[in-house]
Amino acid sequence: MERLSLKQIIKLLSARKISEEELVKYYYSRIEKYNPTLNAVVSLRNIDQVFDDLASLKRSLSGQKRKLLGIPLAIKDLIDVAGLPTTYGVPKYKNNIAKKNSLIVERLIDSGALIIGKTNTPEWGLGSQTFNRLFGTTANPYDTSKTPGGSSGGAAAAIAADLIPVADGSDMMGSCRNPAAYCNLYGFRPTPGVIPEERSKTRHKKLPILSTLGIIAKNPEDLAYSLDIVSGAHRSDPFSFNLNSSFDDSQICDDSEKKIKIGWLDNFDGYYQVDEEIRNQCKLTLVTLAQNKVAVEEVKPTANPHNLSESWKTLRSKSLHDELVKYKLSADEKIHSIDWEIRNGELIKEEDVDKALLWRSQWHKDINSIFKKYDYLALPAAQVYPFNKDIPSPAAINGVQMETYHQWMDIVVLASILGLPTISVPVGLNRDGLPIGMQIIGNRMSDTNLIAFAKKYEALFNYSEIIPKDFN
């Protein structure tokens, strides 16, 4: 049963070659063996409670509603699961027991999923690193001295070590893409609204939606299967909508593949500091795609990348400030990332928001013109390889000091600020055995086409077959 994909597991369950009870025991045995090293799964439920849920689901579900029957999942610790604590990684909220399920959790359970616990996240989900003062630090299965990234780092580490088959995540500034890249996985940030969620009532009316829920998986087939379950309009989310095609059914035929054009953005003509080996790994991957008749060309946007970064800092800090102030955080709760966003957000005036939105519109216009020529855009998914798990963030890249705690992840901002669907795809391991990934960005609402391309990509490279050797 080890290292099976979600879809392989479902086939075995459907054929009655394994039972749901055996599957639960398998994952619990993996968690017992490996989670003390990784610290990826937190708030783990008693297995007897999970078996009670399974018995109840077997009685109540039938037909299509059994698509995930018996599949154990753990939910990111920013998202509510009734009866489990939603701690945000914050000690103050260790006993913050959720009274109801979030929309995504409700859809997973309605399809038969068994929620066995939570996945670790940084405090309030800020920073592409996974450590907090409540549960501690999560380790990367490919090198346990390194970070799995974040903020969905617990989810990515758990999948890579085969503690769970797939996981939800959330992505504002690469929080699905970065950990997927760091753990040799596929991480998908959809167009905002594809996966419905409860929206904050404090949201500034001018601000675009910067964050969205997403999915992380071993391969695109598992992504597609999961996305069909959790996506689609919901009356509780006015921004949610239905796509006109299925993720699971999405395919690119061989003839269509030969017509695909990818624009390689690289490091934005030197604006972003990116480890040279990362750039080379991505370029070698693109060369292989080109050898398989996918057209690849370097693209240089005309809009100013500095304005893109400044616009993002303004809109992100304003959004986070408005959300965080309602929690009335004490001084000791304001770790560096929280304090930075709140202090920065307090200084933002309406004219600053207007300027940021103007810069955003310039980039929107530029990228729209590029999409008239290219099907997808590509650039690295992170600017450095997985780093020491005991430091908050890289202080410098290529000898250049980082000015903020998140500047080292600035390369993910384009898709986030424009609300574009993006998938982080693996590009293999470096000489030290550390994974990294590449972002493939599609035009707005081209989500199913993007997943179809990722299926072709995995069929060509088979990166999902590279597994962490110490967690076999």
C-alpha positions in Angstrom: 0.0 0.0 0.0 3.0 2.3 0.5 3.4 5.4 -1.7 0.2 4.9 -3.6 -1.5 7.9 -5.2 -5.0 9.0 -4.1 -6.5 7.6 -7.3 -4.7 4.3 -7.0 -6.0 4.0 -3.4 -9.6 4.7 -4.6 -9.3 2.0 -7.2 -8.1 -0.5 -4.6 -11.0 0.4 -2.3 -13.5 0.2 -5.1 -12.2 -3.3 -6.0 -12.3 -4.3 -2.3 -8.6 -5.2 -2.5 -8.1 -3.1 0.7 -10.7 -2.0 3.3 -11.2 1.6 4.6 -10.2 0.3 8.0 -6.9 -1.0 6.7 -6.2 2.3 5.0 -6.8 4.3 8.2 -4.5 1.9 10.2 -1.8 2.3 7.5 -1.8 6.1 7.7 -1.9 6.1 11.5 1.1 3.7 11.6 3.0 6.1 9.3 2.1 9.1 11.5 3.2 7.2 14.6 6.5 6.3 13.0 7.5 9.5 11.2 5.5 12.4 12.6 7.8 12.8 15.7 10.6 13.6 13.3 8.6 15.8 10.9 6.0 17.5 13.2 3.7 17.8 10.2 0.4 16.6 11.6 -1.0 18.3 14.8 -4.1 17.9 16.9 -4.3 14.2 15.8 -7.6 12.6 16.7 -7.9 9.2 18.4 -8.2 6.4 15.8 -11.4 5.0 17.5 -13.1 8.4 16.9 -12.1 8.2 13.2 -13.5 4.6 13.0 -16.8 5.9 14.4 -16.9 8.5 11.7 -16.2 5.9 9.1 -19.1 3.7 10.3 -21.4 6.7 10.2 -20.3 7.7 6.7 -20.8 4.2 5.4 -24.4 4.3 6.6 -25.2 7.7 5.3 -23.4 8.1 1.9 -24.2 6.5 -1.4 -23.2 6.8 -5.1 -21.2 9.8 -6.1 -21.1 11.1 -2.5 -18.6 8.3 -1.7 -15.8 9.6 -3.9 -13.5 10.0 -0.9 -15.1 7.4 1.4 -12.5 6.2 3.9 -9.7 8.6 2.8 -7.9 10.0 5.8 -7.1 13.7 5.5 -5.6 16.4 7.8 -6.7 20.1 7.4 -4.5 23.2 7.5 -4.6 24.7 11.0 -6.1 27.9 9.7 -9.3 26.2 8.6 -12.2 25.1 10.8 -13.1 21.5 11.5 -16.0 21.1 13.9 -14.7 19.6 17.2 -11.1 20.3 16.5 -9.0 23.3 17.6 -8.3 26.0 15.0 -5.1 27.4 16.6 -3.5 29.4 13.8 -0.3 28.1 15.4 -0.9 30.6 18.2 -0.6 29.5 21.9 -3.5 31.7 22.9 -5.8 29.7 20.6 -4.8 26.2 21.6 -8.3 25.5 22.9 -10.2 27.4 20.2 -12.5 24.5 19.3 -14.4 25.1 16.0 -18.2 24.9 16.2 -18.8 24.2 12.6 -16.9 23.0 9.5 -15.6 25.4 6.9 -17.0 25.1 3.4 -14.1 23.1 2.0 -14.1 20.7 5.0 -17.9 20.3 4.6 -17.4 19.3 1.0 -14.6 16.8 1.8 -16.7 15.1 4.5 -19.8 15.1 2.3 -17.7 13.0 -0.1 -16.7 10.6 2.6 -13.3 11.9 3.8 -12.2 11.2 7.3 -10.6 14.2 9.0 -7.9 12.9 11.3 -6.3 16.1 12.5 -4.6 19.3 11.4 -1.5 20.2 9.5 1.1 22.6 11.0 1.4 26.2 9.9 3.3 29.3 10.9 1.6 31.7 13.3 -1.4 33.2 11.5 -0.1 31.6 8.3 2.5 34.3 7.7 5.9 33.5 6.2 6.9 30.8 3.8 8.3 28.8 6.7 6.5 26.5 9.1 7.2 27.0 12.8 5.2 28.4 15.7 5.3 28.7 19.4 2.5 26.2 20.0 3.5 23.1 18.1 7.1 23.9 17.0 8.9 23.5 13.7 8.0 21.2 10.8 10.9 19.4 8.9 11.3 18.7 5.3 11.3 14.9 4.5 14.0 15.3 1.9 16.3 16.8 4.5 15.0 17.1 8.0 17.4 19.9 8.8 15.6 22.0 6.2 12.2 23.7 6.1 9.4 22.3 4.0 8.4 25.9 3.2 5.1 27.4 4.2 2.6 28.4 5.1 1.1 25.0 4.0 4.4 23.3 5.1 2.8 20.8 7.4 0.5 19.7 4.6 3.4 19.3 2.1 5.7 17.5 4.5 2.8 15.1 5.4 2.1 14.2 1.7 5.8 13.8 0.8 6.3 11.4 3.7 3.1 9.6 2.9 1.3 10.5 6.1 -1.8 11.5 4.1 -2.5 11.2 0.4 -3.4 14.8 -0.5 -4.1 18.0 1.4 -5.8 21.4 1.3 -3.7 24.5 1.6 -4.2 28.3 1.3 -2.1 30.6 -0.9 -1.7 34.3 -0.5 2.1 34.7 -1.2 3.0 31.2 -2.5 1.7 29.2 0.5 0.7 26.3 -1.7 3.4 26.8 -4.4 6.4 27.2 -2.1 5.9 24.1 0.1 5.0 22.0 -3.0 8.3 23.1 -4.6 10.3 22.3 -1.5 8.8 18.9 -1.1 8.7 17.7 -4.8 4.9 18.0 -5.1 2.3 19.7 -7.2 0.8 22.7 -5.5 -2.2 24.5 -7.1 -3.4 28.0 -6.5 -6.7 28.4 -8.4 -8.4 31.5 -9.7 -9.9 33.0 -6.5 -13.5 31.9 -6.3 -13.0 28.4 -7.8 -12.9 27.0 -4.2 -15.5 28.8 -2.1 -14.7 30.0 1.4 -16.0 32.2 4.1 -14.9 35.8 3.3 -13.9 38.3 5.9 -16.5 40.9 6.7 -13.7 43.4 7.4 -12.4 43.2 3.8 -11.6 46.6 2.3 -14.0 47.1 -0.6 -11.3 48.3 -3.0 -8.9 45.4 -2.4 -8.8 42.5 -4.8 -8.9 39.0 -3.4 -5.3 38.2 -2.6 -5.6 34.8 -1.0 -7.3 31.6 -2.0 -7.6 28.0 -0.9 -5.8 25.4 -2.9 -4.7 21.8 -3.1 -1.3 20.0 -2.8 -0.8 16.5 -4.1 1.8 14.0 -5.3 0.6 14.3 -8.9 -1.8 16.3 -11.1 -4.3 13.4 -11.3 -4.8 13.5 -7.6 -5.1 17.3 -7.7 -7.8 17.1 -10.4 -9.8 14.4 -8.5 -9.7 16.5 -5.3 -10.5 19.8 -7.0 -13.7 18.5 -8.6 -14.9 17.7 -5.0 -14.1 21.1 -3.4 -14.7 23.5 -6.3 -17.8 25.2 -7.5 -20.1 28.1 -6.5 -21.6 28.2 -3.0 -24.3 30.6 -1.8 -22.2 31.6 1.2 -19.4 33.0 -1.0 -20.6 35.7 -3.4 -17.2 35.5 -5.2 -17.4 31.8 -5.9 -18.3 30.5 -9.4 -18.6 27.3 -11.4 -16.1 26.4 -14.1 -17.5 25.0 -17.4 -15.5 21.8 -17.3 -14.2 19.1 -15.0 -10.7 18.9 -13.6 -10.7 15.1 -13.6 -11.8 15.0 -17.3 -9.4 17.7 -18.5 -6.9 16.4 -21.1 -4.6 17.9 -23.7 -4.4 15.7 -26.8 -1.0 15.2 -28.5 -1.9 17.5 -31.4 -2.9 20.3 -29.1 0.3 19.8 -27.0 2.4 20.7 -30.0 0.6 24.1 -30.3 1.3 25.1 -26.7 3.4 28.2 -26.2 5.1 29.1 -22.9 6.5 32.5 -22.0 9.6 32.1 -19.7 9.7 35.1 -17.4 12.9 33.9 -15.6 13.9 36.4 -12.9 12.2 39.4 -14.6 15.4 40.5 -16.4 17.4 40.4 -13.2 14.9 42.2 -10.9 14.5 39.1 -8.6 17.4 37.6 -6.9 17.2 33.8 -7.7 19.7 31.1 -7.0 21.5 30.4 -10.2 21.1 26.6 -9.9 17.3 27.1 -9.6 17.2 29.1 -12.8 19.3 26.4 -14.6 17.1 23.6 -13.4 14.0 25.4 -14.7 15.7 26.2 -18.0 16.7 22.5 -18.5 13.1 21.5 -17.8 11.9 24.0 -20.4 14.5 22.7 -22.9 13.0 19.2 -22.5 9.5 20.6 -23.1 10.7 22.3 -26.2 12.2 19.0 -27.4 8.7 17.6 -27.0 7.3 20.3 -29.4 6.1 22.8 -26.7 7.2 26.2 -27.9 9.2 28.1 -25.2 10.3 31.7 -25.5 11.8 34.2 -23.1 9.4 37.1 -22.3 10.2 40.5 -20.8 7.1 42.4 -19.6 7.1 46.1 -20.2 5.5 47.0 -16.8 7.9 47.9 -14.0 8.6 45.0 -11.6 9.4 47.4 -8.8 5.9 48.8 -9.0 4.5 45.2 -8.9 6.4 44.6 -5.6 5.4 47.9 -4.1 1.8 47.4 -5.1 1.8 44.0 -3.5 3.3 45.2 -0.2 0.7 47.9 0.1 -2.3 45.7 -0.8 -1.1 42.7 1.3 -0.3 44.8 4.4 -3.6 46.7 4.2 -5.5 43.4 3.8 -3.6 41.7 6.7 -3.8 44.8 9.0 -7.6 45.0 8.6 -7.9 41.3 9.4 -5.5 41.1 12.3 -6.5 44.2 14.2 -9.8 42.6 15.1 -8.0 40.0 17.2 -6.6 42.8 19.5 -3.1 41.1 19.7 -1.0 41.8 22.7 2.7 42.8 22.3 4.0 39.2 23.0 1.7 37.8 20.2 3.2 40.1 17.6 6.0 38.1 16.3 8.2 39.8 13.7 6.0 39.0 10.6 2.8 40.0 12.3 4.3 43.2 13.8 5.7 44.2 10.3 2.4 43.8 8.6 0.4 45.6 11.3 2.9 48.5 11.5 3.1 48.8 7.8 -0.6 48.5 7.4 -1.3 51.3 9.9 0.6 53.8 7.7 -1.3 53.0 4.5 -3.6 55.8 3.3 -6.4 55.6 0.7 -4.2 57.4 -1.8 -1.6 54.6 -1.3 -4.2 52.0 -2.0 -5.2 53.9 -5.2 -1.6 54.1 -6.4 -1.1 50.3 -5.7 -4.3 49.6 -7.7 -3.1 51.7 -10.6 0.2 49.8 -10.7 -1.7 46.6 -10.5 -3.9 47.6 -13.5 -0.7 48.4 -15.5 0.5 44.9 -14.9 -2.9 43.4 -15.6 -2.9 45.1 -19.0 0.6 44.0 -19.8 0.1 40.4 -18.8 -3.2 40.3 -20.7 -1.3 41.4 -23.9 1.3 38.6 -23.3 -1.5 36.0 -22.9 -2.6 36.9 -26.4 0.5 35.2 -27.6 1.3 32.6 -25.0 -0.9 29.9 -23.3 1.1 29.8 -20.1 3.9 31.8 -18.3 6.7 30.2 -16.4 9.1 31.3 -13.7 10.8 29.7 -10.6 8.5 28.8 -7.7 11.1 30.0 -5.1 14.2 32.1 -5.2 16.3 29.8 -2.9 16.4 26.1 -2.1 15.0 24.7 1.2 17.0 26.4 4.0 17.7 25.8 7.6 14.4 25.1 9.4 15.5 27.0 12.5 15.8 30.4 10.8 12.7 32.5 9.9 13.8 33.4 6.4 16.9 33.9 4.2 18.7 37.1 5.1 20.3 37.4 1.6 20.2 35.9 -1.9 23.3 36.1 -4.1 24.8 38.4 -1.5 21.9 40.9 -1.8 20.2 41.6 1.6 16.5 41.0 1.8 14.6 44.2 3.0 11.5 42.4 4.3 10.7 39.0 5.9 9.0 37.9 2.7 11.1 39.5 -0.1 12.8 36.2 -0.7 9.4 34.9 -2.0 8.6 38.0 -4.1 8.7 35.9 -7.3 5.2 34.4 -6.5 3.6 37.9 -6.4 2.6 38.2 -10.1 -0.1 35.4 -9.9 -1.3 36.4 -6.5 -1.9 40.1 -7.2 -3.6 39.4 -10.6 -5.7 36.4 -9.3 -4.3 34.0 -11.9 -4.4 30.2 -11.6 -0.9 28.9 -11.0 0.6 25.5 -10.4 4.0 24.7 -8.9 5.4 21.7 -10.8 8.6 19.9 -9.6 11.8 20.2 -11.6 13.8 17.6 -9.8 16.5 17.6 -7.1 19.7 19.7 -6.9 23.2 18.3 -6.2 22.4 18.2 -2.5 19.2 16.2 -3.0 16.9 19.2 -2.3 13.7 19.7 -4.4 12.6 22.8 -6.2 9.8 23.7 -8.5 8.6 26.0 -11.3 5.4 28.1 -11.5 3.2 27.6 -14.5 0.7 30.4 -14.7 -2.5 30.4 -16.8 -4.9 33.1 -17.7 -7.8 33.8 -15.4 -10.4 31.0 -15.2 -8.2 28.7 -17.3 -7.9 26.4 -14.3 -8.9 23.1 -15.9 -6.6 23.7 -18.9 -3.7 24.3 -16.5 -4.3 21.1 -14.7 -4.5 19.3 -18.0 -1.1 20.7 -19.0 0.3 19.5 -15.6 -1.0 16.0 -16.3 1.0 16.0 -19.6 4.0 17.4 -17.7 4.0 14.7 -15.1 3.6 12.0 -17.8 6.7 13.3 -19.4 8.9 13.8 -16.4 7.5 11.4 -13.7 8.8 13.5 -10.9 6.3 12.1 -8.5 8.4 8.9 -8.6 11.2 10.7 -6.7 10.6 10.1 -3.0 12.4 11.0 0.2 14.7 8.0 0.9 14.4 8.1 4.7 10.6 7.9 4.6 10.0 4.9 2.4 
